[in-house]
Amino acid sequence: MKRNEKLSLEQLGDLLASRPEAGGDPEHARMLRALGKAAVGELTARQKECVGLHYREGKSVSEIAGRLGIRPSTVSLHLKKARAHLRRVMGYYFFP
């Protein structure tokens, strides 16, 4: 990936999935640490909740909205802002 290319969460997920979790790959470990720090430091509680439900549990926007008692458009906005924050932070870590 080139410096000016945008890093999407999907691309990051593909990078992490393509690397073995074990084996001491320092780049893989660095990505996981950076993503964890980004999620903790950059996202609001609601954004973390939406991201977790969507990406970890595979819930749809409608399912998340029903579970949290908010509108689907609000869930989409939380996900959009979370992706923007994570993209910015991950870009900082990997393309200083």
KOLFIKOL-363232 format. One record per atom (N, C-alpha, C, O): residue number from 1; atom name; x, y, z. Coordinates in pm, 1 decimal, padded with zeros to 6 digits, always signed. Example, Ala and Ser with C-alpha at 12.3 -4.5 7.8 and 13.67 -1.06 7.14 Angstrom:
% KOLFIKOL-363232
{1, 'N', {+01319.0, -00569.0, +00780.0}};
{1, 'CA', {+01230.0, -00450.0, +00780.0}};
{1, 'C', {+01320.0, -00330.0, +00780.0}};
{1, 'O', {+01423.6, -00331.9, +00846.5}};
{2, 'N', {+01285.0, -00225.0, +00708.0}};
{2, 'CA', {+01367.0, -00106.0, +00714.0}};
{2, 'C', {+01290.0, +00003.0, +00787.0}};
{2, 'O', {+01340.9, +00113.8, +00803.9}};
END
This chain:
% KOLFIKOL-363232
{1, 'N', {+00083.8, -00117.7, +00000.0}};
{1, 'CA', {+00000.0, +00000.0, +00000.0}};
{1, 'C', {+00088.3, +00124.1, +00000.0}};
{1, 'O', {+00186.6, +00131.2, +00073.8}};
{2, 'N', {+00053.7, +00219.6, -00081.4}};
{2, 'CA', {+00131.3, +00341.9, -00093.0}};
{2, 'C', {+00089.6, +00441.8, +00014.0}};
{2, 'O', {-00019.3, +00432.3, +00070.6}};
{3, 'N', {+00176.9, +00536.7, +00040.6}};
{3, 'CA', {+00154.6, +00633.2, +00147.5}};
{3, 'C', {+00023.9, +00710.2, +00133.0}};
{3, 'O', {-00045.7, +00730.3, +00232.5}};
{4, 'N', {-00011.4, +00753.3, +00014.0}};
{4, 'CA', {-00129.6, +00836.4, -00004.8}};
{4, 'C', {-00259.0, +00757.0, -00022.7}};
{4, 'O', {-00367.0, +00815.6, -00030.4}};
{5, 'N', {-00248.8, +00625.1, -00029.4}};
{5, 'CA', {-00369.1, +00544.3, -00041.4}};
{5, 'C', {-00444.7, +00546.8, +00090.2}};
{5, 'O', {-00384.5, +00552.0, +00197.5}};
{6, 'N', {-00577.9, +00542.9, +00081.2}};
{6, 'CA', {-00659.5, +00538.4, +00201.0}};
{6, 'C', {-00669.9, +00394.9, +00249.1}};
{6, 'O', {-00688.1, +00302.8, +00169.5}};
{7, 'N', {-00658.3, +00376.6, +00379.3}};
{7, 'CA', {-00667.2, +00245.3, +00440.2}};
{7, 'C', {-00810.0, +00225.5, +00488.9}};
{7, 'O', {-00854.1, +00295.0, +00580.4}};
{8, 'N', {-00882.1, +00132.6, +00429.6}};
{8, 'CA', {-01018.1, +00106.7, +00474.5}};
{8, 'C', {-01016.0, -00001.5, +00580.9}};
{8, 'O', {-00920.1, -00078.1, +00590.4}};
{9, 'N', {-01121.3, -00007.9, +00660.6}};
{9, 'CA', {-01129.8, -00112.9, +00760.8}};
{9, 'C', {-01132.2, -00249.9, +00696.2}};
{9, 'O', {-01079.4, -00346.3, +00751.6}};
{10, 'N', {-01193.4, -00258.6, +00578.9}};
{10, 'CA', {-01196.9, -00386.6, +00509.3}};
{10, 'C', {-01055.4, -00429.7, +00470.0}};
{10, 'O', {-01019.7, -00546.6, +00485.0}};
{11, 'N', {-00975.1, -00336.1, +00420.1}};
{11, 'CA', {-00837.5, -00367.4, +00383.6}};
{11, 'C', {-00757.7, -00407.4, +00506.5}};
{11, 'O', {-00678.6, -00501.6, +00501.3}};
{12, 'N', {-00777.7, -00336.5, +00617.2}};
{12, 'CA', {-00707.7, -00369.9, +00739.6}};
{12, 'C', {-00748.1, -00509.9, +00785.4}};
{12, 'O', {-00663.1, -00589.4, +00825.6}};
{13, 'N', {-00876.5, -00539.6, +00779.3}};
{13, 'CA', {-00923.4, -00673.1, +00816.9}};
{13, 'C', {-00862.2, -00780.3, +00729.9}};
{13, 'O', {-00824.3, -00886.5, +00779.1}};
{14, 'N', {-00852.2, -00753.3, +00599.8}};
{14, 'CA', {-00790.1, -00849.0, +00508.4}};
{14, 'C', {-00642.1, -00868.8, +00542.3}};
{14, 'O', {-00591.9, -00981.2, +00540.0}};
{15, 'N', {-00573.1, -00759.3, +00573.6}};
{15, 'CA', {-00432.3, -00770.1, +00610.5}};
{15, 'C', {-00414.1, -00853.8, +00736.1}};
{15, 'O', {-00326.6, -00940.2, +00742.4}};
{16, 'N', {-00497.7, -00827.3, +00836.2}};
{16, 'CA', {-00486.3, -00901.2, +00961.7}};
{16, 'C', {-00522.7, -01047.5, +00943.1}};
{16, 'O', {-00457.7, -01135.0, +01000.2}};
{17, 'N', {-00625.5, -01075.3, +00864.2}};
{17, 'CA', {-00669.7, -01212.6, +00842.7}};
{17, 'C', {-00567.7, -01292.7, +00763.0}};
{17, 'O', {-00556.7, -01414.1, +00780.3}};
{18, 'N', {-00493.8, -01226.2, +00676.7}};
{18, 'CA', {-00398.4, -01297.6, +00592.5}};
{18, 'C', {-00269.7, -01331.4, +00666.1}};
{18, 'O', {-00185.9, -01404.4, +00613.0}};
{19, 'N', {-00252.7, -01280.8, +00784.7}};
{19, 'CA', {-00131.0, -01305.4, +00860.9}};
{19, 'C', {-00160.8, -01401.9, +00975.3}};
{19, 'O', {-00267.3, -01393.5, +01036.5}};
{20, 'N', {-00071.3, -01490.7, +01004.2}};
{20, 'CA', {-00094.3, -01583.7, +01115.2}};
{20, 'C', {-00093.2, -01509.7, +01248.1}};
{20, 'O', {-00013.3, -01418.1, +01267.7}};
{21, 'N', {-00181.3, -01548.8, +01339.0}};
{21, 'CA', {-00186.2, -01483.8, +01469.2}};
{21, 'C', {-00063.9, -01521.0, +01553.0}};
{21, 'O', {-00012.6, -01439.8, +01630.0}};
{22, 'N', {-00019.3, -01642.5, +01537.0}};
{22, 'CA', {+00099.1, -01685.2, +01611.8}};
{22, 'C', {+00220.9, -01670.2, +01521.4}};
{22, 'O', {+00208.2, -01643.8, +01401.8}};
{23, 'N', {+00333.2, -01686.5, +01577.4}};
{23, 'CA', {+00453.4, -01682.3, +01496.7}};
{23, 'C', {+00534.9, -01557.7, +01518.4}};
{23, 'O', {+00642.7, -01544.2, +01460.5}};
{24, 'N', {+00486.7, -01465.1, +01600.8}};
{24, 'CA', {+00565.3, -01349.0, +01635.8}};
{24, 'C', {+00587.3, -01249.4, +01524.3}};
{24, 'O', {+00690.0, -01181.6, +01522.8}};
{25, 'N', {+00493.9, -01238.1, +01430.2}};
{25, 'CA', {+00507.4, -01140.8, +01322.5}};
{25, 'C', {+00494.3, -01001.1, +01382.6}};
{25, 'O', {+00385.5, -00964.0, +01426.4}};
{26, 'N', {+00602.5, -00922.4, +01385.9}};
{26, 'CA', {+00596.6, -00791.5, +01450.4}};
{26, 'C', {+00502.2, -00693.9, +01381.1}};
{26, 'O', {+00440.8, -00610.4, +01447.5}};
{27, 'N', {+00489.6, -00702.7, +01250.1}};
{27, 'CA', {+00398.1, -00612.1, +01179.7}};
{27, 'C', {+00253.4, -00641.7, +01217.4}};
{27, 'O', {+00174.4, -00549.6, +01238.1}};
{28, 'N', {+00219.2, -00767.8, +01226.2}};
{28, 'CA', {+00084.3, -00808.7, +01265.2}};
{28, 'C', {+00054.0, -00759.7, +01406.8}};
{28, 'O', {-00053.0, -00704.5, +01432.5}};
{29, 'N', {+00147.8, -00779.9, +01497.2}};
{29, 'CA', {+00129.9, -00735.6, +01634.8}};
{29, 'C', {+00114.9, -00583.7, +01640.7}};
{29, 'O', {+00033.8, -00532.0, +01717.5}};
{30, 'N', {+00192.5, -00513.0, +01560.4}};
{30, 'CA', {+00186.2, -00366.3, +01556.4}};
{30, 'C', {+00048.6, -00319.2, +01507.3}};
{30, 'O', {-00007.8, -00224.2, +01561.6}};
{31, 'N', {-00005.1, -00385.9, +01404.4}};
{31, 'CA', {-00137.4, -00349.9, +01354.4}};
{31, 'C', {-00244.7, -00370.9, +01460.3}};
{31, 'O', {-00331.9, -00286.1, +01479.4}};
{32, 'N', {-00237.6, -00484.4, +01528.9}};
{32, 'CA', {-00337.0, -00512.5, +01631.5}};
{32, 'C', {-00330.2, -00411.3, +01745.5}};
{32, 'O', {-00433.6, -00365.2, +01793.9}};
{33, 'N', {-00208.8, -00376.6, +01788.7}};
{33, 'CA', {-00194.0, -00276.4, +01895.0}};
{33, 'C', {-00248.1, -00141.1, +01851.1}};
{33, 'O', {-00318.3, -00074.2, +01927.0}};
{34, 'N', {-00215.8, -00101.2, +01729.5}};
{34, 'CA', {-00260.4, +00028.1, +01678.3}};
{34, 'C', {-00411.8, +00032.7, +01667.6}};
{34, 'O', {-00473.7, +00132.9, +01703.4}};
{35, 'N', {-00472.0, -00075.1, +01618.5}};
{35, 'CA', {-00617.6, -00078.8, +01606.1}};
{35, 'C', {-00683.6, -00074.5, +01743.2}};
{35, 'O', {-00784.6, -00006.7, +01762.0}};
{36, 'N', {-00627.3, -00145.7, +01837.3}};
{36, 'CA', {-00680.8, -00143.8, +01973.7}};
{36, 'C', {-00672.3, -00006.2, +02036.4}};
{36, 'O', {-00768.3, +00041.1, +02097.1}};
{37, 'N', {-00557.2, +00058.3, +02021.7}};
{37, 'CA', {-00540.5, +00193.6, +02074.9}};
{37, 'C', {-00636.6, +00290.3, +02008.1}};
{37, 'O', {-00694.8, +00376.7, +02073.7}};
{38, 'N', {-00652.7, +00275.5, +01878.3}};
{38, 'CA', {-00742.6, +00364.0, +01804.9}};
{38, 'C', {-00884.6, +00347.7, +01854.7}};
{38, 'O', {-00954.6, +00446.6, +01876.5}};
{39, 'N', {-00927.6, +00225.2, +01872.7}};
{39, 'CA', {-01064.9, +00200.1, +01917.4}};
{39, 'C', {-01087.2, +00255.9, +02057.3}};
{39, 'O', {-01191.9, +00314.3, +02085.1}};
{40, 'N', {-00989.6, +00238.3, +02144.7}};
{40, 'CA', {-01004.4, +00285.4, +02282.2}};
{40, 'C', {-00998.5, +00437.3, +02289.4}};
{40, 'O', {-01080.2, +00499.9, +02357.0}};
{41, 'N', {-00903.6, +00495.7, +02220.8}};
{41, 'CA', {-00879.8, +00638.2, +02236.3}};
{41, 'C', {-00960.5, +00729.4, +02146.6}};
{41, 'O', {-00976.9, +00847.2, +02178.2}};
{42, 'N', {-01011.0, +00678.9, +02036.1}};
{42, 'CA', {-01073.3, +00765.8, +01936.7}};
{42, 'C', {-01225.0, +00753.4, +01927.3}};
{42, 'O', {-01291.0, +00845.8, +01879.8}};
{43, 'N', {-01280.6, +00643.2, +01970.9}};
{43, 'CA', {-01423.6, +00620.8, +01949.7}};
{43, 'C', {-01504.5, +00649.4, +02075.0}};
{43, 'O', {-01458.6, +00627.1, +02187.0}};
{44, 'N', {-01626.2, +00699.4, +02054.0}};
{44, 'CA', {-01718.6, +00717.1, +02165.3}};
{44, 'C', {-01770.3, +00579.7, +02207.4}};
{44, 'O', {-01752.6, +00481.4, +02135.5}};
{45, 'N', {-01833.1, +00573.5, +02322.3}};
{45, 'CA', {-01888.1, +00446.3, +02370.9}};
{45, 'C', {-01989.3, +00389.9, +02271.6}};
{45, 'O', {-01990.5, +00269.5, +02246.3}};
{46, 'N', {-02073.6, +00475.0, +02215.5}};
{46, 'CA', {-02174.8, +00428.2, +02120.5}};
{46, 'C', {-02110.7, +00379.7, +01990.5}};
{46, 'O', {-02154.5, +00280.3, +01932.5}};
{47, 'N', {-02007.5, +00450.0, +01945.1}};
{47, 'CA', {-01936.8, +00406.3, +01824.7}};
{47, 'C', {-01871.6, +00270.0, +01847.5}};
{47, 'O', {-01878.4, +00183.0, +01760.7}};
{48, 'N', {-01808.6, +00250.9, +01963.4}};
{48, 'CA', {-01747.3, +00122.2, +01995.4}};
{48, 'C', {-01851.9, +00011.5, +01994.8}};
{48, 'O', {-01828.5, -00097.9, +01943.5}};
{49, 'N', {-01967.0, +00041.7, +02052.4}};
{49, 'CA', {-02075.2, -00056.0, +02059.4}};
{49, 'C', {-02122.8, -00094.2, +01918.9}};
{49, 'O', {-02139.5, -00212.3, +01888.6}};
{50, 'N', {-02144.3, +00005.0, +01834.5}};
{50, 'CA', {-02189.5, -00020.4, +01697.0}};
{50, 'C', {-02084.5, -00096.4, +01616.8}};
{50, 'O', {-02117.8, -00190.0, +01544.1}};
{51, 'N', {-01958.1, -00057.0, +01629.4}};
{51, 'CA', {-01850.5, -00124.9, +01557.3}};
{51, 'C', {-01840.2, -00270.1, +01603.1}};
{51, 'O', {-01825.6, -00360.4, +01520.7}};
{52, 'N', {-01847.6, -00292.7, +01733.7}};
{52, 'CA', {-01839.4, -00428.8, +01786.6}};
{52, 'C', {-01952.8, -00516.2, +01736.9}};
{52, 'O', {-01930.6, -00630.3, +01696.1}};
{53, 'N', {-02074.3, -00463.4, +01740.1}};
{53, 'CA', {-02189.0, -00540.3, +01693.7}};
{53, 'C', {-02180.8, -00567.9, +01544.2}};
{53, 'O', {-02215.3, -00676.9, +01498.7}};
{54, 'N', {-02135.4, -00469.8, +01468.3}};
{54, 'CA', {-02132.4, -00484.0, +01323.7}};
{54, 'C', {-02017.7, -00573.8, +01277.1}};
{54, 'O', {-02039.4, -00666.1, +01198.6}};
{55, 'N', {-01897.1, -00547.6, +01324.5}};
{55, 'CA', {-01780.0, -00618.1, +01273.2}};
{55, 'C', {-01747.8, -00747.2, +01348.3}};
{55, 'O', {-01705.1, -00844.8, +01286.6}};
{56, 'N', {-01767.3, -00749.6, +01479.4}};
{56, 'CA', {-01737.4, -00872.5, +01553.8}};
{56, 'C', {-01852.6, -00971.5, +01549.8}};
{56, 'O', {-01832.2, -01091.5, +01531.4}};
{57, 'N', {-01974.7, -00919.7, +01567.4}};
{57, 'CA', {-02090.6, -01008.9, +01574.6}};
{57, 'C', {-02163.8, -01022.9, +01441.9}};
{57, 'O', {-02253.0, -01106.6, +01428.8}};
{58, 'N', {-02126.6, -00941.3, +01343.0}};
{58, 'CA', {-02186.3, -00952.8, +01210.2}};
{58, 'C', {-02329.6, -00905.1, +01200.6}};
{58, 'O', {-02402.6, -00947.5, +01111.0}};
{59, 'N', {-02371.2, -00818.3, +01290.3}};
{59, 'CA', {-02508.7, -00766.8, +01289.7}};
{59, 'C', {-02525.6, -00662.1, +01179.5}};
{59, 'O', {-02433.1, -00587.7, +01146.9}};
{60, 'N', {-02645.8, -00658.8, +01123.6}};
{60, 'CA', {-02677.3, -00557.5, +01022.8}};
{60, 'C', {-02710.6, -00425.3, +01092.6}};
{60, 'O', {-02731.3, -00420.7, +01213.8}};
{61, 'N', {-02715.2, -00319.9, +01014.4}};
{61, 'CA', {-02748.8, -00188.1, +01067.9}};
{61, 'C', {-02887.8, -00192.3, +01132.9}};
{61, 'O', {-02907.9, -00135.7, +01240.4}};
{62, 'N', {-02982.2, -00258.6, +01068.3}};
{62, 'CA', {-03119.0, -00268.5, +01122.9}};
{62, 'C', {-03120.6, -00345.8, +01254.3}};
{62, 'O', {-03190.0, -00307.4, +01348.5}};
{63, 'N', {-03044.4, -00454.3, +01260.4}};
{63, 'CA', {-03038.6, -00533.1, +01383.4}};
{63, 'C', {-02977.6, -00453.0, +01497.7}};
{63, 'O', {-03025.6, -00458.5, +01610.9}};
{64, 'N', {-02872.2, -00378.8, +01467.6}};
{64, 'CA', {-02808.1, -00295.6, +01569.9}};
{64, 'C', {-02904.7, -00189.0, +01618.7}};
{64, 'O', {-02915.1, -00164.1, +01738.8}};
{65, 'N', {-02975.9, -00125.7, +01524.9}};
{65, 'CA', {-03072.0, -00020.8, +01561.2}};
{65, 'C', {-03178.6, -00076.2, +01654.9}};
{65, 'O', {-03211.7, -00013.9, +01755.8}};
{66, 'N', {-03231.8, -00192.9, +01621.6}};
{66, 'CA', {-03333.2, -00254.1, +01706.6}};
{66, 'C', {-03280.4, -00288.3, +01844.7}};
{66, 'O', {-03348.7, -00268.5, +01945.2}};
{67, 'N', {-03160.2, -00338.9, +01848.7}};
{67, 'CA', {-03099.1, -00378.7, +01975.9}};
{67, 'C', {-03070.1, -00258.8, +02065.4}};
{67, 'O', {-03087.6, -00265.5, +02187.1}};
{68, 'N', {-03025.2, -00148.4, +02003.9}};
{68, 'CA', {-02988.3, -00029.8, +02081.4}};
{68, 'C', {-03102.3, +00070.1, +02098.3}};
{68, 'O', {-03091.1, +00165.6, +02175.1}};
{69, 'N', {-03212.1, +00047.5, +02026.0}};
{69, 'CA', {-03325.7, +00138.5, +02036.8}};
{69, 'C', {-03302.1, +00273.1, +01970.7}};
{69, 'O', {-03350.9, +00375.7, +02018.1}};
{70, 'N', {-03227.4, +00272.8, +01861.3}};
{70, 'CA', {-03202.2, +00396.0, +01786.4}};
{70, 'C', {-03236.0, +00372.1, +01639.8}};
{70, 'O', {-03258.3, +00258.2, +01598.9}};
{71, 'N', {-03239.8, +00478.0, +01561.5}};
{71, 'CA', {-03274.3, +00464.7, +01419.9}};
{71, 'C', {-03157.4, +00406.8, +01340.6}};
{71, 'O', {-03041.4, +00427.9, +01375.8}};
{72, 'N', {-03188.5, +00334.0, +01233.8}};
{72, 'CA', {-03082.3, +00280.0, +01148.1}};
{72, 'C', {-02989.6, +00389.1, +01093.4}};
{72, 'O', {-02869.4, +00366.8, +01079.2}};
{73, 'N', {-03044.7, +00506.1, +01063.0}};
{73, 'CA', {-02959.9, +00614.7, +01011.2}};
{73, 'C', {-02858.7, +00660.1, +01116.2}};
{73, 'O', {-02747.9, +00701.8, +01082.5}};
{74, 'N', {-02897.2, +00651.9, +01242.8}};
{74, 'CA', {-02805.5, +00688.5, +01350.7}};
{74, 'C', {-02693.4, +00585.4, +01361.5}};
{74, 'O', {-02577.2, +00621.1, +01381.2}};
{75, 'N', {-02728.4, +00458.7, +01348.7}};
{75, 'CA', {-02626.9, +00352.8, +01350.4}};
{75, 'C', {-02528.8, +00373.8, +01235.1}};
{75, 'O', {-02407.4, +00366.1, +01253.9}};
{76, 'N', {-02582.0, +00400.2, +01116.4}};
{76, 'CA', {-02495.8, +00423.2, +01000.0}};
{76, 'C', {-02401.7, +00540.4, +01023.6}};
{76, 'O', {-02284.9, +00534.6, +00985.3}};
{77, 'N', {-02450.9, +00645.4, +01085.5}};
{77, 'CA', {-02367.1, +00761.9, +01114.6}};
{77, 'C', {-02257.3, +00726.6, +01214.7}};
{77, 'O', {-02142.5, +00768.0, +01198.3}};
{78, 'N', {-02292.6, +00650.0, +01318.7}};
{78, 'CA', {-02190.5, +00607.4, +01416.1}};
{78, 'C', {-02082.3, +00524.0, +01347.4}};
{78, 'O', {-01963.5, +00542.8, +01373.4}};
{79, 'N', {-02123.0, +00432.6, +01260.5}};
{79, 'CA', {-02025.6, +00348.4, +01189.6}};
{79, 'C', {-01938.3, +00431.6, +01096.1}};
{79, 'O', {-01817.6, +00409.6, +01087.1}};
{80, 'N', {-01999.5, +00526.3, +01027.3}};
{80, 'CA', {-01924.0, +00611.4, +00935.1}};
{80, 'C', {-01818.9, +00693.4, +01010.2}};
{80, 'O', {-01704.0, +00701.8, +00967.0}};
{81, 'N', {-01858.1, +00753.3, +01122.0}};
{81, 'CA', {-01763.7, +00833.9, +01199.6}};
{81, 'C', {-01654.7, +00747.5, +01260.9}};
{81, 'O', {-01538.6, +00788.0, +01266.6}};
{82, 'N', {-01691.9, +00628.1, +01307.0}};
{82, 'CA', {-01592.6, +00536.9, +01365.4}};
{82, 'C', {-01489.8, +00496.3, +01260.6}};
{82, 'O', {-01369.8, +00495.1, +01287.9}};
{83, 'N', {-01536.8, +00463.1, +01141.2}};
{83, 'CA', {-01443.4, +00424.2, +01034.2}};
{83, 'C', {-01349.3, +00539.9, +01000.4}};
{83, 'O', {-01230.3, +00518.7, +00977.4}};
{84, 'N', {-01402.2, +00661.0, +00997.4}};
{84, 'CA', {-01318.4, +00777.8, +00966.6}};
{84, 'C', {-01211.0, +00797.5, +01073.4}};
{84, 'O', {-01095.1, +00823.5, +01041.3}};
{85, 'N', {-01250.0, +00785.0, +01200.4}};
{85, 'CA', {-01152.6, +00799.8, +01309.5}};
{85, 'C', {-01046.2, +00691.2, +01301.7}};
{85, 'O', {-00927.0, +00719.8, +01312.6}};
{86, 'N', {-01088.8, +00567.5, +01282.9}};
{86, 'CA', {-00993.3, +00456.4, +01278.5}};
{86, 'C', {-00901.1, +00467.3, +01157.9}};
{86, 'O', {-00781.7, +00439.0, +01167.9}};
{87, 'N', {-00956.0, +00508.0, +01044.3}};
{87, 'CA', {-00874.3, +00526.3, +00924.3}};
{87, 'C', {-00765.0, +00630.4, +00949.2}};
{87, 'O', {-00649.0, +00610.9, +00912.8}};
{88, 'N', {-00804.3, +00741.2, +01012.0}};
{88, 'CA', {-00708.5, +00848.4, +01039.3}};
{88, 'C', {-00598.5, +00800.3, +01134.0}};
{88, 'O', {-00480.4, +00824.5, +01109.6}};
{89, 'N', {-00636.7, +00733.2, +01240.3}};
{89, 'CA', {-00538.9, +00685.5, +01336.8}};
{89, 'C', {-00448.9, +00578.2, +01276.0}};
{89, 'O', {-00327.6, +00580.1, +01297.0}};
{90, 'N', {-00506.7, +00485.2, +01201.3}};
{90, 'CA', {-00426.1, +00380.7, +01140.7}};
{90, 'C', {-00330.4, +00439.7, +01037.3}};
{90, 'O', {-00217.1, +00393.3, +01023.8}};
{91, 'N', {-00375.2, +00541.1, +00964.9}};
{91, 'CA', {-00286.7, +00608.1, +00870.5}};
{91, 'C', {-00170.0, +00673.4, +00941.9}};
{91, 'O', {-00057.8, +00673.5, +00891.3}};
{92, 'N', {-00196.1, +00728.8, +01059.1}};
{92, 'CA', {-00090.5, +00790.9, +01138.4}};
{92, 'C', {+00012.9, +00687.2, +01182.2}};
{92, 'O', {+00133.2, +00712.9, +01177.4}};
{93, 'N', {-00034.5, +00569.9, +01224.8}};
{93, 'CA', {+00056.4, +00465.9, +01273.0}};
{93, 'C', {+00139.4, +00404.8, +01160.2}};
{93, 'O', {+00256.3, +00372.0, +01180.4}};
{94, 'N', {+00080.6, +00389.4, +01042.6}};
{94, 'CA', {+00148.5, +00315.8, +00938.5}};
{94, 'C', {+00208.4, +00401.6, +00828.2}};
{94, 'O', {+00291.3, +00353.6, +00750.8}};
{95, 'N', {+00167.8, +00527.6, +00819.8}};
{95, 'CA', {+00220.9, +00615.7, +00716.5}};
{95, 'C', {+00252.3, +00751.6, +00775.7}};
{95, 'O', {+00194.2, +00852.3, +00735.3}};
{96, 'N', {+00345.3, +00755.1, +00872.9}};
{96, 'CA', {+00375.9, +00883.6, +00940.8}};
{96, 'C', {+00442.2, +00983.9, +00848.0}};
{96, 'O', {+00473.7, +01095.3, +00889.8}};
END
